[in-house]
Amino acid sequence: MGLLLQHWRKENGLTQKTAAALLEVSQPYLSLLEKGSRPLTKELQARLATVDAAMRGEQKRDNWPSQLS
């Protein structure tokens, strides 16, 4: 899941600092998530889906990121 998060961030041209702020986590914690050292919780998955949808100008996708798995 961490690599998907990193891919999402890079595809959207975001730095870790910016992505962390959008997801309401610290940059060091985002780094751990991307490395797979911390699990991507359901709460964080929901935040990610909301941020991703907002960036795309869409409604929240409840099944993200499971649709990519």
N, CA, C and O atoms as a GROMACS GRO file, in nm:
protein
  276
    1MET      N    1   0.082  -0.119   0.000
    1MET     CA    2   0.000   0.000   0.000
    1MET      C    3   0.087   0.126   0.000
    1MET      O    4   0.048   0.228  -0.056
    2GLY      N    5   0.205   0.119   0.062
    2GLY     CA    6   0.294   0.234   0.068
    2GLY      C    7   0.339   0.281  -0.069
    2GLY      O    8   0.349   0.401  -0.094
    3LEU      N    9   0.368   0.185  -0.158
    3LEU     CA   10   0.411   0.223  -0.292
    3LEU      C   11   0.299   0.290  -0.370
    3LEU      O   12   0.323   0.380  -0.450
    4LEU      N   13   0.175   0.247  -0.346
    4LEU     CA   14   0.061   0.313  -0.411
    4LEU      C   15   0.048   0.457  -0.362
    4LEU      O   16   0.020   0.547  -0.441
    5LEU      N   17   0.069   0.476  -0.235
    5LEU     CA   18   0.063   0.611  -0.178
    5LEU      C   19   0.172   0.698  -0.240
    5LEU      O   20   0.147   0.812  -0.279
    6GLN      N   21   0.292   0.646  -0.248
    6GLN     CA   22   0.403   0.720  -0.307
    6GLN      C   23   0.375   0.750  -0.454
    6GLN      O   24   0.401   0.861  -0.501
    7HIS      N   25   0.324   0.653  -0.526
    7HIS     CA   26   0.290   0.673  -0.667
    7HIS      C   27   0.185   0.783  -0.681
    7HIS      O   28   0.198   0.871  -0.765
    8TRP      N   29   0.081   0.778  -0.599
    8TRP     CA   30  -0.024   0.880  -0.601
    8TRP      C   31   0.036   1.018  -0.579
    8TRP      O   32   0.004   1.113  -0.651
    9ARG      N   33   0.122   1.028  -0.478
    9ARG     CA   34   0.183   1.157  -0.445
    9ARG      C   35   0.264   1.210  -0.563
    9ARG      O   36   0.250   1.327  -0.601
   10LYS      N   37   0.347   1.126  -0.619
   10LYS     CA   38   0.433   1.170  -0.729
   10LYS      C   39   0.353   1.201  -0.855
   10LYS      O   40   0.383   1.297  -0.926
   11GLU      N   41   0.252   1.120  -0.883
   11GLU     CA   42   0.168   1.145  -1.000
   11GLU      C   43   0.096   1.279  -0.990
   11GLU      O   44   0.066   1.341  -1.093
   12ASN      N   45   0.069   1.324  -0.869
   12ASN     CA   46   0.003   1.452  -0.847
   12ASN      C   47   0.101   1.566  -0.825
   12ASN      O   48   0.061   1.679  -0.795
   13GLY      N   49   0.230   1.537  -0.839
   13GLY     CA   50   0.332   1.641  -0.828
   13GLY      C   51   0.345   1.700  -0.689
   13GLY      O   52   0.377   1.818  -0.674
   14LEU      N   53   0.320   1.617  -0.587
   14LEU     CA   54   0.324   1.666  -0.449
   14LEU      C   55   0.454   1.626  -0.380
   14LEU      O   56   0.506   1.517  -0.401
   15THR      N   57   0.504   1.716  -0.299
   15THR     CA   58   0.616   1.680  -0.212
   15THR      C   59   0.559   1.603  -0.093
   15THR      O   60   0.438   1.604  -0.069
   16GLN      N   61   0.646   1.537  -0.020
   16GLN     CA   62   0.600   1.469   0.101
   16GLN      C   63   0.540   1.570   0.199
   16GLN      O   64   0.439   1.541   0.263
   17LYS      N   65   0.600   1.686   0.209
   17LYS     CA   66   0.552   1.788   0.302
   17LYS      C   67   0.410   1.832   0.265
   17LYS      O   68   0.323   1.843   0.352
   18THR      N   69   0.386   1.856   0.137
   18THR     CA   70   0.253   1.899   0.092
   18THR      C   71   0.151   1.789   0.108
   18THR      O   72   0.040   1.812   0.157
   19ALA      N   73   0.187   1.668   0.065
   19ALA     CA   74   0.094   1.554   0.076
   19ALA      C   75   0.061   1.527   0.223
   19ALA      O   76  -0.055   1.500   0.256
   20ALA      N   77   0.161   1.536   0.309
   20ALA     CA   78   0.138   1.514   0.452
   20ALA      C   79   0.040   1.617   0.507
   20ALA      O   80  -0.050   1.583   0.584
   21ALA      N   81   0.056   1.741   0.468
   21ALA     CA   82  -0.035   1.846   0.514
   21ALA      C   83  -0.177   1.818   0.466
   21ALA      O   84  -0.273   1.833   0.543
   22LEU      N   85  -0.192   1.779   0.340
   22LEU     CA   86  -0.324   1.749   0.286
   22LEU      C   87  -0.390   1.632   0.359
   22LEU      O   88  -0.512   1.631   0.380
   23LEU      N   89  -0.308   1.535   0.398
   23LEU     CA   90  -0.360   1.414   0.465
   23LEU      C   91  -0.364   1.429   0.617
   23LEU      O   92  -0.407   1.338   0.688
   24GLU      N   93  -0.319   1.545   0.665
   24GLU     CA   94  -0.320   1.575   0.809
   24GLU      C   95  -0.234   1.479   0.890
   24GLU      O   96  -0.273   1.433   0.997
   25VAL      N   97  -0.115   1.450   0.837
   25VAL     CA   98  -0.015   1.371   0.908
   25VAL      C   99   0.118   1.445   0.897
   25VAL      O  100   0.130   1.539   0.819
   26SER      N  101   0.215   1.403   0.975
   26SER     CA  102   0.347   1.466   0.965
   26SER      C  103   0.423   1.410   0.845
   26SER      O  104   0.393   1.301   0.797
   27GLN      N  105   0.520   1.486   0.798
   27GLN     CA  106   0.602   1.438   0.686
   27GLN      C  107   0.679   1.311   0.722
   27GLN      O  108   0.686   1.220   0.641
   28PRO      N  109   0.738   1.303   0.842
   28PRO     CA  110   0.807   1.178   0.877
   28PRO      C  111   0.712   1.057   0.879
   28PRO      O  112   0.751   0.947   0.839
   29TYR      N  113   0.589   1.078   0.924
   29TYR     CA  114   0.491   0.968   0.926
   29TYR      C  115   0.454   0.927   0.783
   29TYR      O  116   0.440   0.808   0.755
   30LEU      N  117   0.438   1.024   0.694
   30LEU     CA  118   0.409   0.992   0.555
   30LEU      C  119   0.523   0.911   0.495
   30LEU      O  120   0.500   0.817   0.419
   31SER      N  121   0.644   0.948   0.527
   31SER     CA  122   0.760   0.873   0.479
   31SER      C  123   0.754   0.727   0.524
   31SER      O  124   0.780   0.636   0.446
   32LEU      N  125   0.719   0.706   0.650
   32LEU     CA  126   0.706   0.570   0.703
   32LEU      C  127   0.594   0.493   0.632
   32LEU      O  128   0.607   0.374   0.604
   33LEU      N  129   0.485   0.562   0.604
   33LEU     CA  130   0.375   0.499   0.530
   33LEU      C  131   0.421   0.455   0.391
   33LEU      O  132   0.392   0.344   0.348
   34GLU      N  133   0.492   0.543   0.323
   34GLU     CA  134   0.538   0.513   0.188
   34GLU      C  135   0.639   0.398   0.187
   34GLU      O  136   0.643   0.321   0.091
   35LYS      N  137   0.718   0.386   0.292
   35LYS     CA  138   0.815   0.277   0.302
   35LYS      C  139   0.750   0.146   0.346
   35LYS      O  140   0.814   0.040   0.341
   36GLY      N  141   0.624   0.153   0.388
   36GLY     CA  142   0.557   0.033   0.437
   36GLY      C  143   0.586   0.001   0.582
   36GLY      O  144   0.552  -0.107   0.630
   37SER      N  145   0.648   0.095   0.652
   37SER     CA  146   0.681   0.074   0.793
   37SER      C  147   0.563   0.098   0.886
   37SER      O  148   0.564   0.055   1.001
   38ARG      N  149   0.461   0.166   0.835
   38ARG     CA  150   0.337   0.190   0.910
   38ARG      C  151   0.220   0.154   0.820
   38ARG      O  152   0.225   0.176   0.699
   39PRO      N  153   0.114   0.099   0.879
   39PRO     CA  154  -0.002   0.061   0.798
   39PRO      C  155  -0.086   0.183   0.758
   39PRO      O  156  -0.093   0.282   0.832
   40LEU      N  157  -0.147   0.175   0.642
   40LEU     CA  158  -0.239   0.279   0.597
   40LEU      C  159  -0.375   0.246   0.658
   40LEU      O  160  -0.447   0.159   0.608
   41THR      N  161  -0.409   0.317   0.765
   41THR     CA  162  -0.532   0.288   0.839
   41THR      C  163  -0.655   0.319   0.756
   41THR      O  164  -0.647   0.390   0.655
   42LYS      N  165  -0.768   0.266   0.797
   42LYS     CA  166  -0.895   0.294   0.728
   42LYS      C  167  -0.925   0.444   0.730
   42LYS      O  168  -0.973   0.500   0.632
   43GLU      N  169  -0.897   0.508   0.842
   43GLU     CA  170  -0.920   0.653   0.854
   43GLU      C  171  -0.835   0.730   0.753
   43GLU      O  172  -0.884   0.822   0.687
   44LEU      N  173  -0.708   0.691   0.742
   44LEU     CA  174  -0.620   0.758   0.648
   44LEU      C  175  -0.658   0.726   0.504
   44LEU      O  176  -0.646   0.812   0.416
   45GLN      N  177  -0.704   0.605   0.479
   45GLN     CA  178  -0.752   0.570   0.345
   45GLN      C  179  -0.871   0.658   0.307
   45GLN      O  180  -0.882   0.701   0.192
   46ALA      N  181  -0.958   0.684   0.403
   46ALA     CA  182  -1.074   0.770   0.377
   46ALA      C  183  -1.028   0.913   0.348
   46ALA      O  184  -1.082   0.977   0.257
   47ARG      N  185  -0.931   0.963   0.423
   47ARG     CA  186  -0.878   1.098   0.398
   47ARG      C  187  -0.814   1.106   0.260
   47ARG      O  188  -0.831   1.204   0.188
   48LEU      N  189  -0.740   1.001   0.226
   48LEU     CA  190  -0.674   0.996   0.096
   48LEU      C  191  -0.777   0.997  -0.017
   48LEU      O  192  -0.759   1.066  -0.117
   49ALA      N  193  -0.883   0.921  -0.002
   49ALA     CA  194  -0.988   0.919  -0.103
   49ALA      C  195  -1.052   1.056  -0.118
   49ALA      O  196  -1.081   1.099  -0.230
   50THR      N  197  -1.075   1.123  -0.007
   50THR     CA  198  -1.135   1.257  -0.010
   50THR      C  199  -1.042   1.357  -0.078
   50THR      O  200  -1.086   1.435  -0.162
   51VAL      N  201  -0.914   1.354  -0.041
   51VAL     CA  202  -0.817   1.446  -0.100
   51VAL      C  203  -0.802   1.417  -0.250
   51VAL      O  204  -0.798   1.509  -0.331
   52ASP      N  205  -0.792   1.290  -0.284
   52ASP     CA  206  -0.777   1.253  -0.425
   52ASP      C  207  -0.897   1.301  -0.506
   52ASP      O  208  -0.880   1.357  -0.614
   53ALA      N  209  -1.014   1.279  -0.455
   53ALA     CA  210  -1.136   1.322  -0.526
   53ALA      C  211  -1.140   1.473  -0.540
   53ALA      O  212  -1.177   1.525  -0.645
   54ALA      N  213  -1.103   1.544  -0.435
   54ALA     CA  214  -1.103   1.690  -0.439
   54ALA      C  215  -1.004   1.742  -0.543
   54ALA      O  216  -1.031   1.839  -0.614
   55MET      N  217  -0.890   1.676  -0.552
   55MET     CA  218  -0.790   1.717  -0.649
   55MET      C  219  -0.837   1.693  -0.792
   55MET      O  220  -0.799   1.765  -0.884
   56ARG      N  221  -0.921   1.592  -0.809
   56ARG     CA  222  -0.973   1.560  -0.941
   56ARG      C  223  -1.107   1.628  -0.968
   56ARG      O  224  -1.161   1.619  -1.078
   57GLY      N  225  -1.159   1.698  -0.868
   57GLY     CA  226  -1.286   1.765  -0.883
   57GLY      C  227  -1.404   1.669  -0.888
   57GLY      O  228  -1.504   1.695  -0.955
   58GLU      N  229  -1.390   1.557  -0.818
   58GLU     CA  230  -1.494   1.454  -0.816
   58GLU      C  231  -1.550   1.437  -0.676
   58GLU      O  232  -1.500   1.495  -0.579
   59GLN      N  233  -1.654   1.357  -0.667
   59GLN     CA  234  -1.705   1.319  -0.536
   59GLN      C  235  -1.614   1.212  -0.479
   59GLN      O  236  -1.542   1.143  -0.552
   60LYS      N  237  -1.617   1.198  -0.347
   60LYS     CA  238  -1.536   1.098  -0.277
   60LYS      C  239  -1.564   0.960  -0.332
   60LYS      O  240  -1.679   0.921  -0.354
   61ARG      N  241  -1.454   0.885  -0.352
   61ARG     CA  242  -1.467   0.746  -0.396
   61ARG      C  243  -1.444   0.656  -0.275
   61ARG      O  244  -1.332   0.643  -0.227
   62ASP      N  245  -1.551   0.593  -0.227
   62ASP     CA  246  -1.541   0.514  -0.105
   62ASP      C  247  -1.454   0.391  -0.118
   62ASP      O  248  -1.406   0.339  -0.018
   63ASN      N  249  -1.432   0.343  -0.239
   63ASN     CA  250  -1.355   0.220  -0.254
   63ASN      C  251  -1.209   0.244  -0.286
   63ASN      O  252  -1.137   0.149  -0.318
   64TRP      N  253  -1.160   0.369  -0.279
   64TRP     CA  254  -1.020   0.394  -0.302
   64TRP      C  255  -0.945   0.368  -0.173
   64TRP      O  256  -0.996   0.411  -0.070
   65PRO      N  257  -0.834   0.304  -0.166
   65PRO     CA  258  -0.753   0.257  -0.277
   65PRO      C  259  -0.779   0.111  -0.312
   65PRO      O  260  -0.706   0.055  -0.394
   66SER      N  261  -0.880   0.048  -0.255
   66SER     CA  262  -0.902  -0.094  -0.284
   66SER      C  263  -0.924  -0.121  -0.431
   66SER      O  264  -0.897  -0.231  -0.478
   67GLN      N  265  -0.974  -0.023  -0.506
   67GLN     CA  266  -0.995  -0.044  -0.647
   67GLN      C  267  -0.865  -0.058  -0.723
   67GLN      O  268  -0.864  -0.108  -0.836
   68LEU      N  269  -0.754  -0.015  -0.663
   68LEU     CA  270  -0.624  -0.026  -0.728
   68LEU      C  271  -0.551  -0.155  -0.690
   68LEU      O  272  -0.451  -0.191  -0.752
   69SER      N  273  -0.600  -0.223  -0.590
   69SER     CA  274  -0.532  -0.344  -0.542
   69SER      C  275  -0.553  -0.460  -0.636
   69SER      O  276  -0.502  -0.570  -0.610
   0.00000   0.00000   0.00000
